[in-house]
Amino acid sequence: MKKIVALVGALALVLGIAGCTGAASPGASPSTTAPTAAPAVTAIVIGGDALRFVDASGAERRIGYTEPLADVLSAVEDAVGPQTGTTEFPATNHTVPATAHEFGALTITENHYEGAVDDDVLVAPVWTVSTTAAAVQGVDIAASTGVAVGSAVNDIPGHADADRLDVVTVDGAASVYILVEASPGSVLVPDATSTAVGVLAAASPWPGPITRLSAPSQFGGA
């Protein structure tokens, strides 16, 4: 009989301790805080010195043409999705071998130099950018000046300046090239002995509208 009383007392003590500790209710779950996603990129701005990624809050991320290729490829992929293809280009009399990393109509071109080069956007950019569309995956693409693929040539300030507009005719078909923004250290209007570098708008065929933007690109004038 004493053993039974002792067992009941011990059981009551255990239940009392459990009650004091406050057992969790059956349906309760641990409290968690969901991570806040970064605002999506809404625009990619092609400038004379850098590519800028603008998000929905208005914040910008700037990546210069002398910065590592991996940085810009990662930023573009975050903005518009994964690469859609790559194309290899052999060297020519005027260009080094290159790999084009394609994101739909937006292309980041990786230049393959034979030796070490100075990081100079006017001479040897690590990479260049071009687009044949005004938007990719809902992300707007335009020059810092507002010029985009589809813009009318006549709407580009200075388009009638012979030193900023070059018309090239091949097999009877004319294309026009207009420097819309100069890179830092370059000139907007080249003279007889200089070559400008910056954001180039191309309209092919002439008279347009603009069919391609690229930077940093060389422009020799008329």
Salt bridges, closest charged atoms under 4 A:
ASP49 OD2 - ARG62 NH2 3.22
GLU60 OE1 - ARG52 NE 3.07
GLU67 OE2 - ARG62 NH1 3.92
GLU110 OE1 - HIS101 NE2 2.90
GLU110 OE2 - HIS112 ND1 3.97
